[in-house]
Each structure stands twice: as C-alpha cells, then as structure tokens.
Amino acid sequence: MTVSEFKSSLGGAEPPQGTSDLLRALWHDAKGDWHGSHNIAQEIETLDGSWVHAYLHRKEGDESNAGYWYTRAGRRFPKISLQEEWEELVSFFLQRP
C-alpha cells in the first residue's frame, strides 16, 4: 500500500484490513478522532509507539509531553509541519513488514 492509497482509505468507515495498530492510530487521527488514536498509541509500548504518541501530543499542543515521548522514541522534536510528520510516519510504517 502507498501513502496515497492509505490517504484514499480515509473516505471509508474503517481502516484497511490488516493495518497495523500504529497505522490504525494514524488513520483515526487523520479522521479527526484524536482520542481514539491516542488510546491505540498509548497501548503500544515500543519506540515506534512512542513516536506516534509523541506526534499526537505535539498535535494536541502539549509540547512538553510530546518532548518526553520523542525522547522515549529516540527522536528529536521535529521541525516539520504536523502534516509532513504524519506522512513521514505513515510512509515509515507502510514500509515495515
């Protein structure tokens, strides 16, 4: 699946079948369901889960909490737009097996 195909799936009622939890979190975020996305992300106790969690708190406007999660993810606080980071996350996770 490509980022474009993933974006196209946002017109549906559910994320594409077989989508990872990380991508499901990003799908719900893009649909405007921040809380649903956050509920998924906070249950993923990996570096990748921390990255998505960080992005969500950055989007929420809680830079302090986002900074904590970026550190847990082993990443620097990004200097790109939220949309660019969302696309980077989606692209990264789509390339994972």
C-alpha positions, 0 to 999 in steps of 0.5 A: 500500500502507498501513502496515497492509497492509505490517504484514499482509505480515509473516505471509508468507515474503517481502516484497511484490513490488516493495518497495523495498530500504529497505522490504525492510530494514524488513520483515526487521527487523520479522521479527526478522532484524536482520542481514539488514536491516542488510546491505540498509541498509548497501548503500544509500548515500543519506540515506534509507539512512542513516536506516534504518541509523541506526534499526537501530543505535539498535535494536541499542543502539549509540547512538553509531553510530546518532548518526553515521548520523542525522547522515549522514541529516540527522536528529536522534536521535529521541525516539520509541519504536523502534516509532513510528520504524519506522512513521514510516519505513515510512509515509515510504517507502510514500509515495515513488514 
